[in-house]
């Protein structure tokens, strides 16, 4: 089954500021039971981990193919079906 992830910051409130501590990857395939998959120091690392996690699960039997959420917008026909 293809998994769906979300990347979100981990932060801490301190007086008048919000301090960013890390980035976490959350599996939100089941919206009623989200699960943290990993934590990263930098947002690009977390995004890459989320992409890899989703790509791994899209190749499992019975899974939908991975979507094209990360397509390059400069390529006019990327992410569009032939229908």
MODELLER restraints for C-alpha pairs under 7 A, 6 or more apart:
rsr = mdl.restraints
at = mdl.atoms
rsr.add(forms.Gaussian(group=physical.xy_distance, feature=features.Distance(at['CA:1:A'], at['CA:57:A']), mean=6.20, stdev=0.5))
rsr.add(forms.Gaussian(group=physical.xy_distance, feature=features.Distance(at['CA:1:A'], at['CA:58:A']), mean=6.59, stdev=0.5))
rsr.add(forms.Gaussian(group=physical.xy_distance, feature=features.Distance(at['CA:1:A'], at['CA:60:A']), mean=6.36, stdev=0.5))
rsr.add(forms.Gaussian(group=physical.xy_distance, feature=features.Distance(at['CA:1:A'], at['CA:62:A']), mean=6.19, stdev=0.5))
rsr.add(forms.Gaussian(group=physical.xy_distance, feature=features.Distance(at['CA:1:A'], at['CA:63:A']), mean=4.29, stdev=0.5))
rsr.add(forms.Gaussian(group=physical.xy_distance, feature=features.Distance(at['CA:2:A'], at['CA:54:A']), mean=6.51, stdev=0.5))
rsr.add(forms.Gaussian(group=physical.xy_distance, feature=features.Distance(at['CA:2:A'], at['CA:57:A']), mean=4.95, stdev=0.5))
rsr.add(forms.Gaussian(group=physical.xy_distance, feature=features.Distance(at['CA:2:A'], at['CA:58:A']), mean=4.54, stdev=0.5))
rsr.add(forms.Gaussian(group=physical.xy_distance, feature=features.Distance(at['CA:2:A'], at['CA:63:A']), mean=5.12, stdev=0.5))
rsr.add(forms.Gaussian(group=physical.xy_distance, feature=features.Distance(at['CA:2:A'], at['CA:64:A']), mean=5.97, stdev=0.5))
rsr.add(forms.Gaussian(group=physical.xy_distance, feature=features.Distance(at['CA:3:A'], at['CA:27:A']), mean=6.90, stdev=0.5))
rsr.add(forms.Gaussian(group=physical.xy_distance, feature=features.Distance(at['CA:3:A'], at['CA:29:A']), mean=5.32, stdev=0.5))
rsr.add(forms.Gaussian(group=physical.xy_distance, feature=features.Distance(at['CA:3:A'], at['CA:54:A']), mean=5.38, stdev=0.5))
rsr.add(forms.Gaussian(group=physical.xy_distance, feature=features.Distance(at['CA:3:A'], at['CA:57:A']), mean=6.05, stdev=0.5))
rsr.add(forms.Gaussian(group=physical.xy_distance, feature=features.Distance(at['CA:4:A'], at['CA:27:A']), mean=5.90, stdev=0.5))
rsr.add(forms.Gaussian(group=physical.xy_distance, feature=features.Distance(at['CA:4:A'], at['CA:28:A']), mean=5.55, stdev=0.5))
rsr.add(forms.Gaussian(group=physical.xy_distance, feature=features.Distance(at['CA:4:A'], at['CA:29:A']), mean=4.84, stdev=0.5))
rsr.add(forms.Gaussian(group=physical.xy_distance, feature=features.Distance(at['CA:4:A'], at['CA:54:A']), mean=6.28, stdev=0.5))
rsr.add(forms.Gaussian(group=physical.xy_distance, feature=features.Distance(at['CA:5:A'], at['CA:25:A']), mean=6.56, stdev=0.5))
rsr.add(forms.Gaussian(group=physical.xy_distance, feature=features.Distance(at['CA:5:A'], at['CA:26:A']), mean=5.37, stdev=0.5))
rsr.add(forms.Gaussian(group=physical.xy_distance, feature=features.Distance(at['CA:5:A'], at['CA:27:A']), mean=4.44, stdev=0.5))
rsr.add(forms.Gaussian(group=physical.xy_distance, feature=features.Distance(at['CA:5:A'], at['CA:28:A']), mean=5.34, stdev=0.5))
rsr.add(forms.Gaussian(group=physical.xy_distance, feature=features.Distance(at['CA:5:A'], at['CA:29:A']), mean=6.96, stdev=0.5))
rsr.add(forms.Gaussian(group=physical.xy_distance, feature=features.Distance(at['CA:5:A'], at['CA:50:A']), mean=6.04, stdev=0.5))
rsr.add(forms.Gaussian(group=physical.xy_distance, feature=features.Distance(at['CA:6:A'], at['CA:25:A']), mean=5.80, stdev=0.5))
rsr.add(forms.Gaussian(group=physical.xy_distance, feature=features.Distance(at['CA:6:A'], at['CA:26:A']), mean=5.14, stdev=0.5))
rsr.add(forms.Gaussian(group=physical.xy_distance, feature=features.Distance(at['CA:6:A'], at['CA:27:A']), mean=6.54, stdev=0.5))
rsr.add(forms.Gaussian(group=physical.xy_distance, feature=features.Distance(at['CA:6:A'], at['CA:28:A']), mean=6.68, stdev=0.5))
rsr.add(forms.Gaussian(group=physical.xy_distance, feature=features.Distance(at['CA:7:A'], at['CA:23:A']), mean=6.78, stdev=0.5))
rsr.add(forms.Gaussian(group=physical.xy_distance, feature=features.Distance(at['CA:7:A'], at['CA:24:A']), mean=5.70, stdev=0.5))
rsr.add(forms.Gaussian(group=physical.xy_distance, feature=features.Distance(at['CA:7:A'], at['CA:25:A']), mean=4.69, stdev=0.5))
rsr.add(forms.Gaussian(group=physical.xy_distance, feature=features.Distance(at['CA:7:A'], at['CA:26:A']), mean=6.28, stdev=0.5))
rsr.add(forms.Gaussian(group=physical.xy_distance, feature=features.Distance(at['CA:7:A'], at['CA:46:A']), mean=6.55, stdev=0.5))
rsr.add(forms.Gaussian(group=physical.xy_distance, feature=features.Distance(at['CA:7:A'], at['CA:47:A']), mean=6.49, stdev=0.5))
rsr.add(forms.Gaussian(group=physical.xy_distance, feature=features.Distance(at['CA:8:A'], at['CA:23:A']), mean=5.67, stdev=0.5))
rsr.add(forms.Gaussian(group=physical.xy_distance, feature=features.Distance(at['CA:8:A'], at['CA:24:A']), mean=5.57, stdev=0.5))
rsr.add(forms.Gaussian(group=physical.xy_distance, feature=features.Distance(at['CA:8:A'], at['CA:25:A']), mean=6.71, stdev=0.5))
rsr.add(forms.Gaussian(group=physical.xy_distance, feature=features.Distance(at['CA:9:A'], at['CA:20:A']), mean=6.74, stdev=0.5))
rsr.add(forms.Gaussian(group=physical.xy_distance, feature=features.Distance(at['CA:9:A'], at['CA:22:A']), mean=5.94, stdev=0.5))
rsr.add(forms.Gaussian(group=physical.xy_distance, feature=features.Distance(at['CA:9:A'], at['CA:23:A']), mean=4.41, stdev=0.5))
rsr.add(forms.Gaussian(group=physical.xy_distance, feature=features.Distance(at['CA:9:A'], at['CA:24:A']), mean=6.26, stdev=0.5))
rsr.add(forms.Gaussian(group=physical.xy_distance, feature=features.Distance(at['CA:10:A'], at['CA:20:A']), mean=6.11, stdev=0.5))
rsr.add(forms.Gaussian(group=physical.xy_distance, feature=features.Distance(at['CA:10:A'], at['CA:21:A']), mean=5.59, stdev=0.5))
rsr.add(forms.Gaussian(group=physical.xy_distance, feature=features.Distance(at['CA:10:A'], at['CA:22:A']), mean=5.09, stdev=0.5))
rsr.add(forms.Gaussian(group=physical.xy_distance, feature=features.Distance(at['CA:10:A'], at['CA:23:A']), mean=5.51, stdev=0.5))
rsr.add(forms.Gaussian(group=physical.xy_distance, feature=features.Distance(at['CA:10:A'], at['CA:24:A']), mean=6.72, stdev=0.5))
rsr.add(forms.Gaussian(group=physical.xy_distance, feature=features.Distance(at['CA:11:A'], at['CA:18:A']), mean=6.44, stdev=0.5))
rsr.add(forms.Gaussian(group=physical.xy_distance, feature=features.Distance(at['CA:11:A'], at['CA:19:A']), mean=5.40, stdev=0.5))
rsr.add(forms.Gaussian(group=physical.xy_distance, feature=features.Distance(at['CA:11:A'], at['CA:20:A']), mean=4.38, stdev=0.5))
rsr.add(forms.Gaussian(group=physical.xy_distance, feature=features.Distance(at['CA:11:A'], at['CA:21:A']), mean=5.27, stdev=0.5))
rsr.add(forms.Gaussian(group=physical.xy_distance, feature=features.Distance(at['CA:12:A'], at['CA:18:A']), mean=5.68, stdev=0.5))
rsr.add(forms.Gaussian(group=physical.xy_distance, feature=features.Distance(at['CA:12:A'], at['CA:19:A']), mean=5.18, stdev=0.5))
rsr.add(forms.Gaussian(group=physical.xy_distance, feature=features.Distance(at['CA:12:A'], at['CA:20:A']), mean=6.59, stdev=0.5))
rsr.add(forms.Gaussian(group=physical.xy_distance, feature=features.Distance(at['CA:13:A'], at['CA:19:A']), mean=6.23, stdev=0.5))
rsr.add(forms.Gaussian(group=physical.xy_distance, feature=features.Distance(at['CA:22:A'], at['CA:39:A']), mean=6.67, stdev=0.5))
rsr.add(forms.Gaussian(group=physical.xy_distance, feature=features.Distance(at['CA:22:A'], at['CA:40:A']), mean=5.73, stdev=0.5))
rsr.add(forms.Gaussian(group=physical.xy_distance, feature=features.Distance(at['CA:22:A'], at['CA:41:A']), mean=4.80, stdev=0.5))
rsr.add(forms.Gaussian(group=physical.xy_distance, feature=features.Distance(at['CA:22:A'], at['CA:42:A']), mean=6.65, stdev=0.5))
rsr.add(forms.Gaussian(group=physical.xy_distance, feature=features.Distance(at['CA:23:A'], at['CA:39:A']), mean=5.55, stdev=0.5))
rsr.add(forms.Gaussian(group=physical.xy_distance, feature=features.Distance(at['CA:23:A'], at['CA:40:A']), mean=5.12, stdev=0.5))
rsr.add(forms.Gaussian(group=physical.xy_distance, feature=features.Distance(at['CA:23:A'], at['CA:41:A']), mean=6.15, stdev=0.5))
rsr.add(forms.Gaussian(group=physical.xy_distance, feature=features.Distance(at['CA:23:A'], at['CA:42:A']), mean=6.43, stdev=0.5))
rsr.add(forms.Gaussian(group=physical.xy_distance, feature=features.Distance(at['CA:23:A'], at['CA:43:A']), mean=5.83, stdev=0.5))
rsr.add(forms.Gaussian(group=physical.xy_distance, feature=features.Distance(at['CA:23:A'], at['CA:46:A']), mean=6.15, stdev=0.5))
rsr.add(forms.Gaussian(group=physical.xy_distance, feature=features.Distance(at['CA:24:A'], at['CA:36:A']), mean=6.91, stdev=0.5))
rsr.add(forms.Gaussian(group=physical.xy_distance, feature=features.Distance(at['CA:24:A'], at['CA:38:A']), mean=5.64, stdev=0.5))
rsr.add(forms.Gaussian(group=physical.xy_distance, feature=features.Distance(at['CA:24:A'], at['CA:39:A']), mean=4.21, stdev=0.5))
rsr.add(forms.Gaussian(group=physical.xy_distance, feature=features.Distance(at['CA:24:A'], at['CA:40:A']), mean=6.13, stdev=0.5))
rsr.add(forms.Gaussian(group=physical.xy_distance, feature=features.Distance(at['CA:24:A'], at['CA:46:A']), mean=6.35, stdev=0.5))
rsr.add(forms.Gaussian(group=physical.xy_distance, feature=features.Distance(at['CA:25:A'], at['CA:36:A']), mean=5.89, stdev=0.5))
rsr.add(forms.Gaussian(group=physical.xy_distance, feature=features.Distance(at['CA:25:A'], at['CA:37:A']), mean=5.43, stdev=0.5))
rsr.add(forms.Gaussian(group=physical.xy_distance, feature=features.Distance(at['CA:25:A'], at['CA:38:A']), mean=5.30, stdev=0.5))
rsr.add(forms.Gaussian(group=physical.xy_distance, feature=features.Distance(at['CA:25:A'], at['CA:39:A']), mean=6.31, stdev=0.5))
rsr.add(forms.Gaussian(group=physical.xy_distance, feature=features.Distance(at['CA:25:A'], at['CA:46:A']), mean=6.15, stdev=0.5))
rsr.add(forms.Gaussian(group=physical.xy_distance, feature=features.Distance(at['CA:25:A'], at['CA:50:A']), mean=6.09, stdev=0.5))
rsr.add(forms.Gaussian(group=physical.xy_distance, feature=features.Distance(at['CA:26:A'], at['CA:34:A']), mean=6.38, stdev=0.5))
rsr.add(forms.Gaussian(group=physical.xy_distance, feature=features.Distance(at['CA:26:A'], at['CA:35:A']), mean=5.44, stdev=0.5))
rsr.add(forms.Gaussian(group=physical.xy_distance, feature=features.Distance(at['CA:26:A'], at['CA:36:A']), mean=4.34, stdev=0.5))
rsr.add(forms.Gaussian(group=physical.xy_distance, feature=features.Distance(at['CA:26:A'], at['CA:37:A']), mean=5.54, stdev=0.5))
rsr.add(forms.Gaussian(group=physical.xy_distance, feature=features.Distance(at['CA:27:A'], at['CA:34:A']), mean=5.56, stdev=0.5))
rsr.add(forms.Gaussian(group=physical.xy_distance, feature=features.Distance(at['CA:27:A'], at['CA:35:A']), mean=5.13, stdev=0.5))
rsr.add(forms.Gaussian(group=physical.xy_distance, feature=features.Distance(at['CA:27:A'], at['CA:36:A']), mean=6.19, stdev=0.5))
rsr.add(forms.Gaussian(group=physical.xy_distance, feature=features.Distance(at['CA:27:A'], at['CA:37:A']), mean=6.40, stdev=0.5))
rsr.add(forms.Gaussian(group=physical.xy_distance, feature=features.Distance(at['CA:28:A'], at['CA:34:A']), mean=4.74, stdev=0.5))
rsr.add(forms.Gaussian(group=physical.xy_distance, feature=features.Distance(at['CA:28:A'], at['CA:35:A']), mean=6.85, stdev=0.5))
rsr.add(forms.Gaussian(group=physical.xy_distance, feature=features.Distance(at['CA:39:A'], at['CA:46:A']), mean=6.94, stdev=0.5))
rsr.add(forms.Gaussian(group=physical.xy_distance, feature=features.Distance(at['CA:40:A'], at['CA:46:A']), mean=5.56, stdev=0.5))
rsr.add(forms.Gaussian(group=physical.xy_distance, feature=features.Distance(at['CA:55:A'], at['CA:66:A']), mean=6.22, stdev=0.5))
rsr.add(forms.Gaussian(group=physical.xy_distance, feature=features.Distance(at['CA:58:A'], at['CA:64:A']), mean=6.20, stdev=0.5))
rsr.add(forms.Gaussian(group=physical.xy_distance, feature=features.Distance(at['CA:58:A'], at['CA:65:A']), mean=5.44, stdev=0.5))
rsr.add(forms.Gaussian(group=physical.xy_distance, feature=features.Distance(at['CA:58:A'], at['CA:66:A']), mean=5.38, stdev=0.5))
rsr.add(forms.Gaussian(group=physical.xy_distance, feature=features.Distance(at['CA:68:A'], at['CA:79:A']), mean=5.31, stdev=0.5))
rsr.add(forms.Gaussian(group=physical.xy_distance, feature=features.Distance(at['CA:71:A'], at['CA:78:A']), mean=6.38, stdev=0.5))
rsr.add(forms.Gaussian(group=physical.xy_distance, feature=features.Distance(at['CA:71:A'], at['CA:79:A']), mean=6.50, stdev=0.5))
